[in-house]
Amino acid sequence: MNILLIEDDQKTGSFITRGLSELGHVVDWSTDGLDGAAMASQSRYDILIVDRMLPRQSGLALIANLRAEGIKTPVLVLTAMSAVEDRVEGLESGADDYLGKPFAFSELLARVRALHRRSMDEAVSDQDKVTIGELHVDLRTRQVSRAGRRIDLTPNEYRLLEFLVRRSGQTVTRTMLLEGLWSYDFDTSTNIIDAHVIPTCINHDPRAHLRRPMVMMCHG
């Protein structure tokens, strides 16, 4: 995931950035409300992690302004203000989740992953059928075809394909696959992904061998 962290506390910011980066996520870190708002407006992020109390612009004002601009990126608010009325105010400003300080990194990570899964599901919630080039996927019936030819997949193959279809145009890392399809505490060196690669019939149509593969796999 591409994550923007807006946190002015150096210790907290370093802790979060290091933990997320070690898991393969790309983290941009801003320590200022106005600078963070500019970054959120100008670049595409999967998740925003925003401290409530920030220099120059509060976290809640930042979120409200982003929502007014039509930016719907999921936002997790961090704060020591964890009373019920504080949480309600944060959510009503446009935040999607609220985590009180101090917190365990495992809970932060779980909330970030939950927000990301929810946002990806909502992105296609109004769309039962997805077409990418000559590949057609019916998300309701789980039927798959390429160039008019039906393709039968195993349950695991379909789960992997649907995960990729929902992220069409994005680079999907091994870490993202492990988190999204299997439990997040899997050893990242596992070969479970290699055992469930997209079948050849999805990537290469034997009747048109010059067509580009639907899924490009890169190593390194």
Secondary structure by P-SEA (a helix, b strand, c coil): cbbbbbcccaaaaaaaaaaaaaabbbbbbbccaaaaaaaaacccccbbbbbcccccccaaaaaaaaaaaccccbbbbbcccccaaaaaaaaaacccccccccccaaaaaaaaaaaaaaaaaaacccccccccccccccccccccccccbbbbbcaaaaaaaaaaaaaccccccaaaaaaaccccccccccccccccccccccccccccccccccbbbbcc
